[in-house]
Amino acid sequence: MALRVSRRAVVAGVSLQAQLYRQLVEQIDAGALAEGARLPAARAMARQLRVSRNTVDAVMVRLQAEGRIVRRVGSGSAVVRSTPPSASRVDDEGGTNDG
């Protein structure tokens, strides 16, 4: 999993948090991070990207709230959905409509 953030983009108005979030969502939606794929620990990811752990944690919290990842203390984080939210929707009877 190759992730990069640019401080130049921050000057242009794109926060480090937004850059990281966008990259992770793109990789999850494209299937590059498939369901069940483990994500690096927030501390390790922050160190690798040279950003604060709070930046990484904020992104992980958002991804979890969206149902894209699951976070477990001691077990790390893993992808739980590798398709975009709009790909599967609930029809009027409560069933799914996948296409």
Buried (B, 14 or more C-beta within 10 A) or exposed (E): EEBEBEEEBBEEEBEBBBBBBEBBBEBBBEEBBEEEBEBBBBEEBBEEBEBEBEBBBBBBEBBBEEEBBBBEEEEBBBBBBBEEEEEEEEEEEEEEEEE
